Amino acid sequence: MPQTDRTERARAFARLHRATHPLVLPNAWDVSSALAVRRAGAAAVATTSAGHAWSLGRNDGGDLDVDGVVTLLARIVAAVDVPVTADIESGYADGQDALARNMAAILDTGVVGINIEDSDAGSLRAAADQAARIETVRRAAAAAGVPLFVNARIDTYFVDGFPDDERADQTLARATAYVDAGADGVFVPGLVDLPALSELTGALDVPVNVMLQPGAPSVADLAAAGVRRISVGPALHAVAVAAVEAAATELLGNGMYPV
């Protein structure tokens, strides 16, 4: 992709976070699902690492290899005509040098946004360590000449170790540190409480992303709480697998080809 085209996609993606309505991202896990999401009208395509891993018979949470991720991202970017943002888990690297190398390869695919999470193997990194990793991501993007949208995922509601009454304070503290390090937005999966979301969005100057889950508020209610970005993680992958199973069950049981 020419640099000018990638820059424009990156800027367009950033603008979507400041639009009148929240940016809704139905996550894709391969090229066919990315194309389906685009045909449905999505203004951008976001990937799901869980869906990608499960489609390969692997576990979510670090079981993917960066080469396979890069290959998939390049194919998705080439297939769709809208910005692509990538779920890169924790960057597929422990050290900063390896993270910088991985980021160079990921950026070369043409993606214009990433999610990078602050947990690894079910444990939270120290906030200062994660902030340093975000700085590494930011430097890699600058070196590539890409105005990358860095969405810092905060897993305070996804891991054990915090009393419930401390999660909100820990989340805000981490969000502030990550924004100071160069994050353009924050993503807090597991947080769907509207008062807590209103408090968080009111305290930050960057877009807040939440993940829809069973029992979560509606898009309209989340928007009223100040949420600017809404994604669904691996939910559509689960929907697709359930549809295949239902169709196969009908074919094998009744001999009828499902329409």
C-alpha positions as CSV (number, residue, x, y, z in Angstrom):
1,M,0.0,0.0,0.0
2,P,1.4,3.4,-0.9
3,Q,2.4,5.5,2.1
4,T,0.0,8.3,1.2
5,D,-2.9,5.8,1.2
6,R,-1.9,4.3,4.5
7,T,-1.6,7.7,6.1
8,E,-5.1,8.6,4.9
9,R,-6.5,5.4,6.2
10,A,-4.9,6.0,9.6
11,R,-6.3,9.5,9.8
12,A,-9.7,8.3,8.7
13,F,-9.6,5.7,11.4
14,A,-8.7,8.2,14.1
15,R,-11.6,10.4,12.9
16,L,-14.0,7.6,13.4
17,H,-13.3,7.8,17.2
18,R,-14.5,11.4,17.2
19,A,-17.7,11.0,15.2
20,T,-21.2,11.6,16.5
21,H,-21.9,8.0,17.1
22,P,-19.5,5.4,18.7
23,L,-17.3,3.4,16.3
24,V,-18.7,-0.1,16.3
25,L,-16.3,-2.9,15.3
26,P,-17.6,-6.4,14.6
27,N,-14.3,-8.3,14.9
28,A,-13.0,-10.6,12.1
29,W,-10.7,-13.5,12.4
30,D,-9.8,-14.3,8.7
31,V,-10.2,-12.8,5.3
32,S,-13.7,-14.2,4.6
33,S,-15.0,-12.8,7.9
34,A,-13.3,-9.4,7.3
35,L,-15.0,-9.2,3.9
36,A,-18.4,-10.2,5.5
37,V,-18.0,-7.4,8.1
38,R,-17.2,-4.9,5.4
39,R,-20.2,-5.9,3.3
40,A,-22.3,-5.4,6.4
41,G,-21.2,-1.8,6.4
42,A,-18.4,-1.6,8.9
43,A,-16.3,1.6,8.5
44,A,-13.2,-0.3,9.7
45,V,-12.2,-3.9,10.3
46,A,-10.8,-5.0,13.7
47,T,-9.3,-8.4,14.2
48,T,-9.8,-10.8,17.1
49,S,-6.8,-12.8,18.3
50,A,-9.1,-15.3,20.0
51,G,-11.0,-16.0,16.8
52,H,-7.8,-16.3,14.8
53,A,-6.3,-18.7,17.4
54,W,-9.4,-20.8,17.6
55,S,-9.7,-21.1,13.8
56,L,-6.3,-22.7,13.9
57,G,-7.1,-25.0,16.8
58,R,-4.9,-23.0,19.2
59,N,-5.6,-21.3,22.5
60,D,-6.1,-17.6,22.9
61,G,-3.5,-15.7,24.9
62,G,-0.1,-16.0,23.3
63,D,-0.5,-19.2,21.4
64,L,-0.2,-17.5,18.0
65,D,3.2,-16.8,16.4
66,V,4.0,-13.4,15.0
67,D,4.8,-14.6,11.5
68,G,1.3,-16.1,11.2
69,V,-0.3,-13.0,12.6
70,V,1.6,-10.8,10.1
71,T,0.6,-13.1,7.2
72,L,-3.1,-12.9,8.1
73,L,-3.0,-9.1,8.7
74,A,-1.4,-8.5,5.3
75,R,-4.1,-10.6,3.6
76,I,-6.9,-8.7,5.4
77,V,-5.5,-5.3,4.6
78,A,-5.2,-6.3,0.9
79,A,-8.7,-7.6,0.8
80,V,-10.7,-4.6,2.3
81,D,-10.9,-1.0,1.4
82,V,-11.2,0.4,4.9
83,P,-8.8,0.9,7.8
84,V,-7.7,-2.3,9.6
85,T,-6.8,-2.4,13.3
86,A,-5.1,-5.4,14.7
87,D,-5.4,-7.3,18.0
88,I,-1.8,-8.1,18.7
89,E,-2.3,-9.4,22.3
90,S,0.8,-8.4,24.2
91,G,3.0,-8.0,21.1
92,Y,4.3,-11.6,20.9
93,A,7.5,-10.5,22.7
94,D,8.8,-10.3,26.2
95,G,11.7,-7.8,25.7
96,Q,11.6,-4.4,24.2
97,D,13.9,-5.2,21.3
98,A,11.8,-8.1,20.2
99,L,8.7,-6.0,20.5
100,A,10.2,-3.3,18.3
101,R,11.0,-5.9,15.7
102,N,7.6,-7.4,15.8
103,M,6.0,-4.0,15.5
104,A,8.1,-3.2,12.4
105,A,6.7,-6.4,10.8
106,I,3.2,-5.7,11.9
107,L,3.3,-2.1,10.6
108,D,4.6,-3.3,7.3
109,T,1.3,-5.1,6.7
110,G,-0.6,-1.8,6.3
111,V,-2.6,-1.9,9.6
112,V,-3.3,1.6,11.0
113,G,-4.3,0.6,14.5
114,I,-3.4,-1.9,17.2
115,N,-4.7,-3.2,20.5
116,I,-1.9,-4.1,22.9
117,E,-2.8,-5.5,26.3
118,D,-1.2,-5.2,29.7
119,S,-1.6,-8.8,30.8
120,D,0.5,-11.8,29.9
121,A,-0.4,-15.4,30.8
122,G,-3.2,-14.2,33.0
123,S,-1.1,-11.8,35.1
124,L,-0.9,-8.0,34.8
125,R,2.4,-6.4,33.9
126,A,3.5,-3.5,36.1
127,A,2.0,-0.3,34.8
128,A,5.4,1.3,34.3
129,D,6.6,-1.7,32.3
130,Q,3.5,-1.6,30.1
131,A,4.0,2.2,29.6
132,A,7.5,1.5,28.4
133,R,6.2,-1.0,25.9
134,I,3.7,1.5,24.6
135,E,6.5,4.0,24.1
136,T,8.3,1.3,22.1
137,V,5.2,0.8,19.9
138,R,5.0,4.6,19.4
139,R,8.7,4.8,18.4
140,A,8.2,1.9,15.9
141,A,5.2,3.7,14.4
142,A,7.1,7.0,14.1
143,A,10.0,5.1,12.4
144,A,7.6,3.6,9.9
145,G,5.9,7.0,9.3
146,V,2.5,5.7,10.4
147,P,0.2,7.7,12.5
148,L,-0.8,4.5,14.3
149,F,-3.9,4.5,16.6
150,V,-2.6,2.7,19.7
151,N,-5.5,1.3,21.7
152,A,-4.1,0.3,25.2
153,R,-6.0,-2.6,26.6
154,I,-6.3,-2.6,30.4
155,D,-7.1,-6.0,31.9
156,T,-8.0,-4.9,35.4
157,Y,-11.5,-6.4,35.0
158,F,-10.2,-9.5,33.3
159,V,-7.6,-10.8,35.8
160,D,-7.8,-11.8,39.4
161,G,-5.9,-10.0,42.1
162,F,-7.9,-6.8,42.7
163,P,-10.8,-6.3,45.1
164,D,-13.7,-5.1,43.2
165,D,-13.6,-1.7,45.0
166,E,-10.1,-1.1,43.7
167,R,-10.6,-2.0,40.0
168,A,-11.8,1.5,39.0
169,D,-8.9,3.3,40.6
170,Q,-6.4,0.9,39.2
171,T,-8.0,1.2,35.7
172,L,-7.8,5.0,35.8
173,A,-4.2,5.0,37.0
174,R,-3.1,2.6,34.3
175,A,-5.1,4.5,31.6
176,T,-3.4,7.8,32.6
177,A,0.1,6.2,32.5
178,Y,-0.6,4.6,29.1
179,V,-1.9,7.8,27.6
180,D,1.1,9.7,28.9
181,A,3.2,7.0,27.1
182,G,1.5,7.6,23.8
183,A,-1.7,5.6,23.7
184,D,-4.5,7.2,21.6
185,G,-7.3,5.3,23.4
186,V,-7.9,2.8,26.1
187,F,-9.8,-0.5,26.0
188,V,-11.2,-2.0,29.2
189,P,-12.8,-5.4,28.4
190,G,-15.1,-6.6,31.2
191,L,-16.2,-3.2,32.3
192,V,-19.8,-2.6,31.4
193,D,-21.1,-0.8,34.5
194,L,-22.5,2.4,33.2
195,P,-21.7,4.6,36.2
196,A,-18.2,3.4,36.3
197,L,-17.8,3.9,32.6
198,S,-19.2,7.4,32.9
199,E,-16.6,8.2,35.5
200,L,-13.8,6.8,33.4
201,T,-14.8,8.5,30.2
202,G,-15.2,11.8,32.1
203,A,-11.7,11.5,33.5
204,L,-9.9,10.9,30.2
205,D,-9.4,12.9,27.1
206,V,-9.0,9.9,24.8
207,P,-11.7,7.5,23.5
208,V,-12.7,4.6,25.7
209,N,-13.4,1.2,24.1
210,V,-15.6,-1.5,25.7
211,M,-16.4,-5.0,24.6
212,L,-20.0,-6.1,24.3
213,Q,-20.9,-9.2,26.2
214,P,-24.1,-11.0,27.3
215,G,-26.0,-8.6,29.6
216,A,-24.0,-5.6,28.6
217,P,-25.8,-2.2,28.1
218,S,-27.0,-1.3,24.6
219,V,-24.9,0.7,22.2
220,A,-27.1,3.7,22.9
221,D,-26.6,3.5,26.6
222,L,-22.8,3.0,26.2
223,A,-22.7,6.1,24.0
224,A,-24.6,8.1,26.6
225,A,-21.9,7.0,29.1
226,G,-19.3,8.5,26.9
227,V,-18.0,5.3,25.3
228,R,-16.5,6.1,21.8
229,R,-15.6,2.6,20.6
230,I,-17.4,-0.7,20.9
231,S,-16.1,-4.1,19.8
232,V,-17.2,-7.7,20.3
233,G,-14.0,-9.7,20.6
234,P,-14.5,-13.3,19.4
235,A,-18.4,-13.2,19.6
236,L,-18.9,-13.4,15.8
237,H,-16.5,-16.3,15.5
238,A,-18.7,-18.1,18.0
239,V,-21.8,-17.2,16.0
240,A,-20.2,-18.5,12.8
241,V,-19.2,-21.8,14.4
242,A,-22.7,-22.3,15.9
243,A,-24.2,-21.6,12.5
244,V,-22.0,-24.3,10.9
245,E,-22.8,-26.8,13.6
246,A,-26.5,-26.2,13.2
247,A,-26.4,-26.5,9.4
248,A,-24.3,-29.7,9.6
249,T,-26.7,-31.1,12.2
250,E,-29.6,-30.5,9.9
251,L,-27.8,-32.0,6.9
252,L,-26.6,-35.1,8.8
253,G,-29.9,-35.6,10.7
254,N,-32.6,-34.8,8.2
255,G,-30.7,-35.0,4.9
256,M,-31.8,-31.5,4.1
257,Y,-29.5,-28.9,2.7
258,P,-29.8,-25.8,4.8
259,V,-30.6,-22.7,2.9
